Structures are given as C-alpha cells and as structure tokens.
Amino acid sequence: MDQSSGAMPSAEEVLASYHLPPTKPLWLNANYGKHIVKGNFLTLSAKPKTVEMGEWVAHQVVDHWRMLITFIRLVHDKEEDGTSICSSRKCTKMTAGANHSFTWLNSRLQPVEIPAYEYLTLVQRYISGKIDDSNIFPTDPAGVSYADNAAFCTPAPESGQDWVGKRSGFPQNFMETCQTIFRQMFRVYAHLYWSHFDDMFSLNLEKSMNSCFSHFILTATTLNLLKKTDLEPMQPLIDLWAALGTFPQGSKAFEIANIQVGHLLVQKAGGPPAN
C-alpha cells in the first residue's frame, strides 16, 4: 500500500518493484509457461488423511529431489569436451537474476559467494547426505505411523515435546531440516530459470521443468516448507501461473500471488497461450 496516499499500488507499480531487466526472461512470456501435463498438482501435494505428516513430508522431499536432480545433471555434468552448461566461467556466482545472489557457509560458518557450478555440487552433496542419513530419514518400516485423527491432517507448529514426524521416528529438528532442503532446492530452480531457461528450451525440456517447479511451489506452500520471502526471486512467475490457472484458487500458492500482475504479464505477452 502507498503509505502517502493509502492507495494500493497498481499492477504496473508492483511489476516495476520486481526490478526485472528491460528484456524480460523468456519464462515470463505466457507462451513459454506451459506444462507437459494438464491437471491439478495440488492433489499430489495435499496430504492424504491416513498418512502421518512426517511420512508425507519425507515422501515429498525425496520425490521433489528426484525430479530436480535430473535438471541439475543436465546443466552440471561435463560433456566429453570438458564443458558444461553451467560453469564457473559462465555463472561466476549463484544468482537468480541481477537482484538475488545466494551464498554458502564455509568451514568457519561464514557466508561466501561461490560460482553456481560449485554451489550445485555442494547442494547435491548436502541434500543427498541428509536423505541418506537414517537418523534424519528413518527407513525402518516398523516405524511408520498413520494419522488417525484430524490433528494430523494439516501442518501444525511444534509444541512442547511433540513434533511433526515424532510418531514415525523422525528427529525433533526434522521439519527444520526439510525446510532447509526445500530452500536449497528452490534456489537451484531459481538459478535454472534465470540463467538456464533458454538452455532448457533448446533441449525441449521447458515444459517438463515448468511442471516440476509448479508442483514444487504447490507442495512448498501447502506444507509450509517455504515462506513467502523465500519465493521472492520467482514471484513474477508465481503471479503469472496464478493468472493462467496453474495454481488453483484456494491454494496457498494462489493466495501469495498478485493476480493483477499475473494478468498484466499475460497481456504483455499478447494474451493467454494457445493450447
């Protein structure tokens, strides 16, 4: 809201506040925001009533990491000539456009800027290490619990000595760990969109990445794994997808979107994309 006049900012003013480059990225054109499949990804993100929340969050972490790692390897793995799509020369920092840069904690727990290629290496090592750690993601089937009352049907804040996943053997800091994992996965997606979407388009994989990322956003918001501030680098795309109907009304992803900005982006692209 404009503090001086009390009026809500216009869609043009909000869009300007995103500080997008003069030539907007390809993925902000509605014609390139299409998905490989049609449907409501919210049905894949919402927890079934009979599944314990910790089990469901663990499943989502593993499933979304499995999808993301495919795109990481495409830009990260070296070709026979020793080059890669994402390299220390091309991506000297881990960025998501000109306005967002991500750091990594060094051995002294100091935030340092590193090339995106190195950041992707560390992300793979970090997330795979967490998922493979049975103290964080227990694999004993005997520990699986099922929700048997409404208290386990929606995310709940930790209170007292109870926490999400306790009944299934997950540690007390399990949700915090999963939130960190999702935050790192989001940063990778943000870098892929801002720096390598054209590469994905040339490989005819942009629809696949759109499908995986929109599913990821729905899961992250539905299960409270990311905050609105975490999503800022990709807010324009969230606005666009809300306007296009990718995020269903009533979903948290739709609620955090600026639908007017989304419609403005559709208009600037010449109207909604053709089927």
N, C-alpha and C positions, 0 to 999 in steps of 0.2 A: 504493500500500500504506500502511496505517495504521502509521506509524513506532513508535507507542507499543505497539501490540498485535501487530504483524506480520501482521495480517489484511488481506485485500483488501477495499477499500470495497465496499459493496453498490451495486446499480444505483440505488437511491434516493439514496444519498450522492453518487454520481458525477453523477447528474442535477441534484442540488441545487448541485453545484460549478459547473455551467454558468451559474448565476445568471439563469435565464430569468424573464421577467416573470410575475406571477400568472396573467394570461390569456395562455396560450401562443399563439404565432403560428399562423395557420391552416395553414401548411405543415408543422407538426409533427403535424397530425392525419393519420393514415394514409389517411383517405378523400380527402385532397387531395394525396397524394404520388404519384398515378397518372401514367402516361406515355401519350403519344399513340400510341406503338407498343410492342409487346412484343418482347423479344429480348435477346440478349447483346451489349451495346455494347462489351464487351471485344474482340470480333472486329474492331471498327472502330478500336480503339486500338493493338492489338499490331502491331508492325512486321512486314511480310512479310519472309521470309528473303532475298529477292533485292533488296530495296531498301536503299540506304545510309542509315545512321541520320540524317545531316544532312538528306537529302532528305525523310525521313519526318517529322522534327520540323518542318521548314519547312512541309510539307503540313498538318500538324496545327494549327500556329499560324494559318495563313491560313484553314483551314476553320472552326476554332472562333471566330475573329474574325468571319467572315462570318455565323455563326449569332448571335453575341452582339449585333452591331451592329443587328440587327433590333429587339431588345428595347430597346436604348438609345434608338433613334429614337422608339419608341413613347412613352417617358416623357420624352424630352428635347426633341423638336421641338415648336415652339409651334403652337397651334391658331389659327384665324382671329381669335379674340378676344384673342390675345397671351398666353394662358396655356399652361402645360404641366403634365403630371402631376408631374414632379419640378421644383421651382422653388426659388429662393433663399429664398423665404418659407416653403415647406413643409419643406424639407430644408436647414437652416442649416449643417449640417456633413455631411461624407461619413462616414456611420456604418453599422454593421451591428449594430443593436440598441443597448442602453444601454452595453454593455461594450467595444465596439470602435469606435474612431474612426481614420480614415486621414488622413494629411497629404500635402501636395505640396511638393516643393522649389522655393523661389522662385529668383530670378535670382542670389541670393547663396548658393545651395545650403543654405538654412535651411528646416527643415520648418515649414510653416504650415497652419493649418486654413482651409479654404475651403468654401463651400457645395457640396453634392453636384452641383448643376447645372453649376457651373464645373469641378468635378473631372471630370465626364463629358465636358465639352468638351475638356479637356486630355488625357484618356485617348484620345479619338478621334484627336486631332492627333498624339499620341506614337506610338500603335501603327500608325496608317496611314503615318506618316512612316518608321517602321522597315521596314515591309513593302514600301513603295515604293522603298526605298533599295537599289539593285542591288549596292552594296558589302556589304550585310548579307544580302540575299536575292537572290543572283545568278539571272538569268533566262536565261542562255545555255545552250541545250540541250546544247551540246558539253561542258559541264562536269559533266553528270550521270554519276554512278558507280553501280554496282550492287554489292551485297555478294556476295562470292564465297567467304566462309568464315565460320565460326561466330563469329569475333571481332566481326563486325558485326551479329549477331543480337540483341544485348541492349545496353542503355546501358552505357557504360564511362567511367570517370573519365579526365580529361585526364592525360596523362603525357608528359614530355619535349617533343618538338616535334610530337607527334601530337595531334589533337583531333577531336571529333565534327564531321563535315562537311568536313574538310580535303580529302578526295579529290574532293569536288564543288564546291570553290571557296568554301566558306563561311569567314568570318574566324575567327580563334582565339577571339574572345570570343562566338561565335555562340550557344553554349548558355547563357551567362550572360545574353545579350540576350533569348533566348526565355524563360528563367525569369522575367525581369523582366516581360515581356509577359504571361505566364500569371499572375503575381502580380497585375498590374493588372486583368486580366480577372476573376480570382477576386473581387477587391474589388468590382467592379461587380456581379457576380452576388450577392454577399453583401448589397449595398445593395438590390438589386432584391427579394430575398427578404424582408429585414427591413422595408423601407419601402414596397414597392410590390406585394407579392404579391396583396393584395386588389384592386388595380387590374388586375393580370393576370387574376385570377379573374373580375372583372366583364366583361372582354373575352373570356372563354372561352379564354385562352391559357396557363393554368397548366400544363396537360399538356404543351404544347409547350416551355415553359421547363423543366419538370422533365426532359423528355427530353434537352434540350440540356445542362443542367447536370450530370446524372448521367453523360452521355457525357464531358463536360469533366473531371469528377473522375477518371474511369477513365483518361483519357489523361494527365492531370497526374501521377497517381501511378504509372502504368505506365512512363512515360518519365522519371521523376524530375525533373519540371518544377516541382513544388511540394513543400515539406516539410510534415510533419505540423503543425508550429507555424503554418504559413501558413493551414491549414484550420480553425483553432480557431473562428472565428465561425460556421461551418456544421457543426461537429462533431455537434450533435444530429440534423441531417438525414442526415448520413452514417451515424450509428448506426441511424436509422430505416430507411433504404434497405437497409442490410446485413441487417437483420432481415426485411425484406419480400422479400429475394432479388434486389433490383435489382443489387447488386454480387455477382458470383459468388464462391463460396468459392475461395480460392487467389489471388484478385486482391489487389493491394496496397491497394486501397480497402477491401476487406473486412477485411484484416489490421489496418488502423488504426482500424477501427470498434470500438465497445464494443457487442457484440451483445446483452448483457443489458439495457443501457439502451435499445437499439432495441426489444426485445421489451416492455419496460416502457412505452414510448411507444405501441406498438400496443395494449397492454392498456388504457391510459388513454383511448384513442380508442374503446374498445368492441369491440376485436377487429380482425382484418385487414379491409381494404376489400373490398367486393363487386366482382366482376368487371364 
